[in-house]
Amino acid sequence: MMSLLRASYLVSALAPTVALIPGIVSRSVFTGGYFPLKHSTVKSSKQRVQPMRMLGGLFDMLGGGEATLIEPSQALPGRKTKMGNISGSRHYVLGTDQEAVPEGHKVAVFANGCFWGSEKGIWRLPAGITSTAVGYCAGFTPNPTYEEACSGRTGHTEGVRVVYNPEEVSFVDILRWFWEAHDPCSGMGQGNDRGTQYRSGFYYFDDDQKRLIEASKDAYEKQLGRPITTEIAAASDYDQYGGLWYFAELYHQQYLAKPGARPYCSAQPQGVSLPDFDHWAPDDLKEKYKPTLPEAFWKAHAPRKGCSVVNSPNEPIKPGQW
C-alpha cells in the first residue's frame, strides 16, 4: 500500500502537472519526485521550453498500478496530415535525408525509453548507419503529435527508426545495442519515465528479423535472470491503424546533438552483455547475420549504467577507435 507521505506528495504534484496540459501553461518550474521534468525541447532560435507531463502516469501511481495500453477503439482519432517539416529534412549529424531508404538498405524500428538517447546511441555506430529518426510507433492513432502520444491515448511508444546498409553493419549489431542500452524487464516505462509511451519494443519487417529478435530475447533474458517485457510484433500488424511508424516533430530529431539541448535520458542500461552471437543465433542465419562490430568495440563503447550516451560526443565513433 502506498505510504501516506508518497500519496501526499503525489497529490501535491497534481496542480503543477495539470498546469502543463497543452493550451493552459507552456512552462513550469516543477521538477523532481516521482515524475522528473523530461522534455525541455529546443523548438526555435528563441529556445522555447515546453515540458510535457503525463497525467495518466500520475494517476496510475496514485492507484498503485501499472499503466495499461489503451484499446484501439478508445484511441484518439488522429489526422490524415503528416508531420510537418520532415519531408526533405536532413539528419542533423549525418547530413542524410531522414525519410529516404536507399536501394539495398533496410529499416529497423525499436523503442527502449526516451527516444533522444535511444537515437543517439545508434547514429554513433561506426559504419553502416545511413540515417536515424525519432517518432511514435506501434500505436493506433494516425499522425499523432508529441502531446497526444504523451497522453497515453494513442497507444504509441517513443521509437527510433534506423535506415542501415546491411553490407556495412549487421542487424544483430543494432539488436545488441537495443538490448544493452536499456532495461527490457521494466514493463511500461524506463527509469522515472512511466507510461505506455515508454514501453520497450522491437518491430520486425521480415521473418529473419523476427527470429533474431526472439532468439536474442531468450538469450538475454537468461543472462539478466528476470523476465523480459519487451513487445515483439510485426510491422504489418499496424497497417490497419495507418502504419507502424510516424515521425516526431522536427525539434525532437537528433535533439541531443543540438545547441541548448538538455542532456536527458531515462533508459536504464543494466551493464550486462548479450551472450555471444554463436550461442543464440539460429544456425541457418549465422553466416548471413554475423556481427560486423568486434568484441573490442563493445568493451570500449557498450552502453554503461546511467545512460552514458547523453554525454558522449555527437559524432559517430571512428572505425578502429576501440
Secondary structure as the mmCIF struct_conf table of DSSP 4:
data_model
#
loop_
_struct_conf.conf_type_id
_struct_conf.id
_struct_conf.beg_label_comp_id
_struct_conf.beg_label_asym_id
_struct_conf.beg_label_seq_id
_struct_conf.end_label_comp_id
_struct_conf.end_label_asym_id
_struct_conf.end_label_seq_id
HELX_RH_AL_P HELX_RH_AL_P1 LEU A 4 VAL A 18
TURN_TY1_P TURN_TY1_P1 ALA A 19 LEU A 20
BEND BEND1 ILE A 21 ILE A 21
TURN_TY1_P TURN_TY1_P2 PRO A 22 ILE A 24
BEND BEND2 SER A 26 SER A 26
TURN_TY1_P TURN_TY1_P3 GLY A 33 TYR A 34
BEND BEND3 PHE A 35 PHE A 35
BEND BEND4 SER A 44 SER A 44
TURN_TY1_P TURN_TY1_P4 SER A 45 LYS A 46
HELX_RH_AL_P HELX_RH_AL_P2 LEU A 55 LEU A 62
TURN_TY1_P TURN_TY1_P5 GLY A 63 GLY A 64
HELX_LH_PP_P HELX_LH_PP_P1 LEU A 69 GLU A 71
HELX_RH_3T_P HELX_RH_3T_P1 PRO A 72 GLN A 74
BEND BEND5 ALA A 75 ALA A 75
BEND BEND6 LYS A 80 THR A 81
HELX_LH_PP_P HELX_LH_PP_P2 LYS A 82 MET A 83
TURN_TY1_P TURN_TY1_P6 GLY A 84 ASN A 85
TURN_TY1_P TURN_TY1_P7 SER A 87 GLY A 88
STRN STRN1 ARG A 90 ARG A 90
TURN_TY1_P TURN_TY1_P8 TYR A 92 LEU A 94
STRN STRN2 ASP A 97 ASP A 97
BEND BEND7 GLN A 98 GLU A 99
TURN_TY1_P TURN_TY1_P9 GLU A 103 GLY A 104
STRN STRN3 LYS A 106 ALA A 111
BEND BEND8 GLY A 113 CYS A 114
HELX_RH_AL_P HELX_RH_AL_P3 PHE A 115 TRP A 123
TURN_TY1_P TURN_TY1_P10 ARG A 124 ARG A 124
BEND BEND9 LEU A 125 GLY A 128
STRN STRN4 ILE A 129 CYS A 137
BEND BEND10 ALA A 138 ALA A 138
BEND BEND11 PHE A 140 ASN A 143
HELX_RH_AL_P HELX_RH_AL_P4 TYR A 146 CYS A 150
TURN_TY1_P TURN_TY1_P11 SER A 151 GLY A 152
BEND BEND12 THR A 154 THR A 154
STRN STRN5 THR A 157 TYR A 164
TURN_TY1_P TURN_TY1_P12 PRO A 166 GLU A 168
BEND BEND13 VAL A 169 VAL A 169
HELX_RH_AL_P HELX_RH_AL_P5 PHE A 171 GLU A 180
TURN_TY1_P TURN_TY1_P13 ALA A 181 ALA A 181
BEND BEND14 HIS A 182 HIS A 182
TURN_TY1_P TURN_TY1_P14 PRO A 184 CYS A 185
BEND BEND15 SER A 186 MET A 188
STRN STRN6 GLY A 189 GLN A 190
TURN_TY1_P TURN_TY1_P15 GLY A 191 ASN A 192
STRN STRN7 ASP A 193 ARG A 194
BEND BEND16 GLY A 195 GLY A 195
HELX_RH_3T_P HELX_RH_3T_P2 THR A 196 TYR A 198
STRN STRN8 GLY A 201 TYR A 204
BEND BEND17 PHE A 205 ASP A 206
HELX_RH_AL_P HELX_RH_AL_P6 ASP A 207 LEU A 224
TURN_TY1_P TURN_TY1_P16 GLY A 225 GLY A 225
BEND BEND18 ARG A 226 ARG A 226
STRN STRN9 GLU A 231 ALA A 234
HELX_RH_3T_P HELX_RH_3T_P3 ALA A 235 TYR A 241
TURN_TY1_P TURN_TY1_P17 GLY A 242 GLY A 242
BEND BEND19 LEU A 244 LEU A 244
STRN STRN10 TRP A 245 PHE A 247
HELX_LH_PP_P HELX_LH_PP_P3 ALA A 248 GLU A 249
HELX_RH_3T_P HELX_RH_3T_P4 LEU A 250 HIS A 252
TURN_TY1_P TURN_TY1_P18 GLN A 253 GLN A 254
HELX_RH_3T_P HELX_RH_3T_P5 TYR A 255 ALA A 257
BEND BEND20 LYS A 258 LYS A 258
TURN_TY1_P TURN_TY1_P19 PRO A 259 GLY A 260
BEND BEND21 GLY A 271 GLY A 271
HELX_LH_PP_P HELX_LH_PP_P4 SER A 273 ASP A 276
HELX_RH_AL_P HELX_RH_AL_P7 PHE A 277 TRP A 280
BEND BEND22 ALA A 281 ALA A 281
HELX_RH_3T_P HELX_RH_3T_P6 ASP A 283 LEU A 285
TURN_TY1_P TURN_TY1_P20 LYS A 286 TYR A 289
BEND BEND23 THR A 292 LEU A 293
HELX_RH_AL_P HELX_RH_AL_P8 GLU A 295 HIS A 301
BEND BEND24 ALA A 302 ALA A 302
TURN_TY1_P TURN_TY1_P21 LYS A 305 CYS A 307
HELX_RH_3T_P HELX_RH_3T_P7 SER A 308 ASN A 311
BEND BEND25 SER A 312 SER A 312
BEND BEND26 ASN A 314 GLU A 315
HELX_LH_PP_P HELX_LH_PP_P5 PRO A 316 LYS A 318
TURN_TY1_P TURN_TY1_P22 PRO A 319 GLY A 320
#
